Amino acid sequence: MNYFLTEEQEMIKELAARIADEKIAPVALEYDHEGKFPHDIMQYLAQSDLCGVYIEEKYGGLGGGVFEMALVVEELSRACGGIALAFAGTGLGAFPIILFGSEDQKQKYLPDIASGKKLAAFGLTEADAGSDAAGIRTTAVLDGDSYVLNGTKQWITNGGEADIYTVVACTNRSKGARGFSAFIVEKGTPGFSFGKKEDKMGIRASCTRELIFEDCRIPKENLLAREGMGFIVAMKTLDRTRPGVAAQALGIATGAFNAALKYSRERVQFGQTISSFQAVQHMLADMAIQIEASRCLVYQTCRHVDSGAKDISKESAMAKVMASDTAMKVTVDAVQIMGGYGYMREYPVEKMMRDAKITQIYEGTNQIQRNVIALELIKQASKV
């Protein structure tokens, strides 16, 4: 379908696709098996000026938005969802600064992110604060000209590899969610360390670690927005990055579909290719329908977000749910079409099925997203 991309968007998409095909696809299985972080791939992205597609030009970016970020994530994820996450996770860590940073904070941190010199990460989740983000226990106490952080963050994408972390902590327990604040914490700050690298089912090329704060002292000017804005910073950030998760899922689904379609035209059973069997044809048709429908929703959601619309929670949730459910369904069907070969680790669809699962979980489980969608629908209906 023609999605009426601008000339620059077409160029971004084509460039990301070339990196995916030439640099990522040949090493995807190796990086998955070894759990190797893709520093070299990020260098290719940096050299291609793709690291800052969603960052304003005055901070060294290309001046795009969520849509441009999604185009890159989709193409990279087509080759490897885990490797693509180094890029997407940096976007997640950067958006709190883009949305709520002061001019000094933006000037200090965004150029290095845009150039690919530094990676970013977002610290929200804790052991007892996953879907219930209001359960945060990490604290930040103002002491003179500094805030002192204590606590841990769990399952943080790019943890240990990123240089810049946006972290949500509690500054006033008595105010509940209104007592949360957001901070910028740099790697190497005394009292800031990392837990072990998690051994995950999928996205194994992405590094996931615990963030540990033990009397970690950061300058007062590292506060994002103002005290008490942390929950809003987190929610507004996630509204803009969930389409990125949807794009990751979309890319994974597309990669699995392409592999299954190619295999079906090569695999011969009963004297004919399995693509001639109606049962397989119907599976392929359903996969293509689901992918294209997801792409329509994801692209339109990105455009809606970039238009400056204020109420985007429902649309972002819809895009994330549909694309991630599609990715799970398509990758499972791809394994089925490829049969025993699909189940073997030397073929890509087994990995894609493992990678797809996390897209239904992180940045808000699909069950929570359905709650968000339903509540928004009910709220809108009450205004009629």
N, C-alpha and C positions, 0 to 999 in steps of 0.2 A: 504493500500500500504506500501511497505517497503521503508522507507526514509533513510535507511542505517545510522542510528544514531550510534554514538560511545557508548561504554559501559557506559561512564560517562554521556552522554546525555540521554540515556535510564533511568539511575538512577535518574537524575534530573527530567525528565518528570514523572516518576512513583511516586517520592516523592511529587511533586507538585500536582499530581492527587489525592494522598491519603489525603493531606491536604484539597484539594477542596471538596472531598467526605465526609470526617469525620468532618472537622471543619467549612467549609464555607457553604455548602449546607443546613445544619440544621438551620442556623441562617440568611440565605440570605434575606428571606422575612421580618424578624423582623428588620434587619438593614436597609432595604429599607424603611419600613414604618416609622421607628423612625429617619431616617437620622443619624444613629450612625456610628461614625468613627471606623474602625476595628483595634484598637491598639492591641487587644488580638491576632488577626490573624497574625499581623506583628511580634508578639513575637514568634509565632509558626514557621514562616518563618525564623526568626533569629536563633532560636534554631536548625533549620534544615540546617543551613548554606546556605540558598537560597538567602539571601539578596545581596550577593556579587558575584552571578554567572557570572556577566559581568565585574567584576573588577579584575585587575591583582593580582596574588598571593602575590607579594611583598607588596601590600597594604591591605592584609587580605582577598582578594576575592578568587574565585575558578579558575580564569584565563580563563573564557569563554568569549563570545562576545555577539553580537546582537542575534545570533541564540539561545544561551542558555537562554537569557532573554526572548525571544519570546516563548520558550517552557514552561517556568514557567507561563508567562502571559496567554497563551492559556488555560492551564489546570485550572488555578484559575478562569478565566473568564467563563469557562464552568459552574461553580457553581454560580458566581456573578461577573459581569463586574465592578460593583462599588467598591466592596471590592478589586478586583484585581488591581484597579487603584492606591491604596496606594503604591503598589509595583512598578507599571509601572511609576507613576508620579515621584517617587524617582529616577528611572533610567533617566527620562527626565532631572531632576535637576542635576544629577551627570555627565552626558555626557559632558557638557561644561568643567568640571574640568578634566575629563578623556582625552579629546581631546586637550585642550588648557592650562590646568593648569601647573604651574611651578612645579618642584620637591617638593619644600617646601609646595605648596598648596595641592598637591596630598597627601603628607605625613600627612598633618594636617587634611584633610577632608575625604579622601576616606576610611581609616580604620573604622571610626565610621559608615559610610554608609554601608560598607561591612558587618559589624557585626550586623547591624540592630539597633544599639544604637541610630542613628539619621536618620530622613527622610529628603529628599530634595525636592525642587520644582524649577520650571523654570518660571521666570517672563518676558514675552515678550508682551503679549496682553494688549492693553489699550482700552478705550472707543472708540477712533477714530483710532485705529491701530489694526485691526483684520487681514483680508486677506491682507490688505495693511500695512505690518509691517514697512514700511518706514515712516508711520505717527506717530511714537513714539514722545511723548512730555515730558516724564520724563527726567530730566536733572541731570548731574553729573558734578560738578565744582571742579577743583583742587584748594585746599586751603592749602598751606604748604605741610605737609606730609599726608593730608587726601583729600578724595573726599566727597563733600556734595551733597547728593541726594535729589531731590524734585520732586514730582509727584505721580501718582498712576498706578497700574497695575490691570487689571480686569480679573475676571473669572480664577483665578489661582488655579490649582489642588494642593491639599495638603496645600493650604493657611491657615496659622494659626496653622497647625499641624506639619509642617516641621520645622526643626531646621536650615537648610542650604538652602539659596536661591541664584540661579544664575540669575542675573537681567541685562537686556539690557537698557541702558540709553544714552541720547545724550550728547556728550562732545564738539561737534563743529557743531552748526546748519548750518553754511554756507557750509559744505561739504555734506549735505544730508545724504544718507545712509552710506557714508564713514566717517561720523562724529559720529557714534554710537560706544559705548564701552560696554564691559561686565564686571560685578563685582560679587564678592561673598559677600553676606550680611547675617549675622547671626541673628537669632531670638533673641530678647532681646536688640538689639542695640538701643540706645536712638534715637528717631525720627522715628523709624520703627514700624508701628502698622498695624492692620487689620480691614477691614470692616466687615459687617454682613455676616453670613453664608448664601449662596444663597440657595433658595428653588427651586430645579430643577425638571424637568420632569422625568429624569432617573439618573442612577449612583448616587443614593441618599446616599449611604454609603460612597461615596467619598466627601471630604470637599472642597468646592469651595469658595474662599473669595477674596476680593480686598486687594492688598498690598498698604499701604499708607506710603509715605516718606515725612517727614517734617523736613527739615534741618538735615537729617540723615547723620552723619559723620562716614565714614569708612576708615580704613587705606589704604594708597596708594598701599600697597602690595596686596590688595584684587582685584586689576585690573587683569582680565584674558587676557592673551596674551599681547597686547599693545593697546594704544588708537587708535580708528578707526577700530578695528577688530570686533566690536560687531555684526555687521550684518552677517559677515562671521561665527562667532561663532554660532549664532542662526541658520543659514541655514545649516551648516555642522552638527550641533546637530540634527536638525529635519530630515535630510536625514537618520540619523542612528536610530532615534526613531520612525519614521513612520511605519516601519515593526512591531514595538511593538503595535501600534494602530491596525494594520492589524491582529496581533495575538489575540488581545482583541476581535475584531469583529469575528474572526474565532472561538474563544472559545464560545462566546455568541450564534453564529449560531449553533454550535455543541450541546450545551445544549438544545436549543429550538427544534432541530431536534430529539434528543433522547427522549425528553418529548412527542413530537407529535407522534413519532413512537410507543412508549409504549402505549400511549392512544389509538391509532388506533387499536391495537391488543386486547384491553380490552373493548372498547365501542361497544355495540351491538345495531344495528338498523335493523328493518325489518328481525329479526331473524338471523342476522349474524354480525360478527365484521366488522367495517367500513374499516378495512384494506383489506377486500376482494373486495371493490368497486374500479373499475378501475380509477375513477376520483381521489380518494385519493391516489391510488398507483402511479399515474403519478405525483402528487404533491410531494410525498415522494421521488420518483426517481429524480425529478428535484432538490430538496433540497440537496440530497446526491451528485449529480453531481457538483452542484455549490460549495458545501463545499470542496469536494476533489480537484477540480480545484483551488480553492483559497488556499488551504493548499500547493499544489505543488508550486504555485507562491510565497507564503510567505516564505516557507522554502528555496527555491532556492535564493530568494532575500537576505535573511539573510546570506546565505553562500557566496553570491556575495559580500556583504558588508564586511563580516569578512575576505574575501580573500585579502583585502587591495586595492580593486579597487577604483580608484579616482572618476570616473564619475558614481554616484549612484542615482542621483536625479530622473531620469526617472523610474528606477526600483522600488525605494522606493515608488514613487507616484502610480505606477501601482498596487503594492501589497496593498497599503492602499485603493485605489479606489475599486478594485475588491472585497477584503474581506469585506469592510464596506457595499458596495451595496448588497453583498450576505447576510450579517447579517440582513439587513433591509428586504430583500425579504423573507428569510427563517423564520424570526420571525413572520412576518405578516402571512405567510402561516401556521405556527404552530398554531397561534391563530385561523385561519380559520378552520383547521382540528379539533381543540378541541371545536369549536363552542362557545356556551354560557359559558362553563366551562373555555375556554381559555381567555374569557373576564373578568373573575373574579379575584380579587387581591389575592385570596387564592391559586391560581395556578401560577406556575412560569413563564409561557410564556408571560403573560401580562407584567410583569416586564422586561423580556428579550427584548420585542419589544420596550419598553421605553428606555432601556439601549442602544440598538443597534443604535438609531438615532444619538447620539452624535458622533459615530465613523465616520459618514459622514461629520462632521462639524469641530471638533477640530484638531489641528496640520495641518491646511490647509484644507478648504472645498474641497469636491470632484470636484467642478467646477474649483477651482484654480489648483487642481492637474492635471486635464485634460489639462489646459493651459500649465502647466509645461511639461507634456508628449508630447503634440503637438509641442511645441517650440523646445524641444530636438530632436524630430524626424526630424523637418525641418532643424535644424542646422546640424544634421548628414547627411541628404540627400544632403546638399549643399557642403559637403566635397567629395562626390563621383565623 
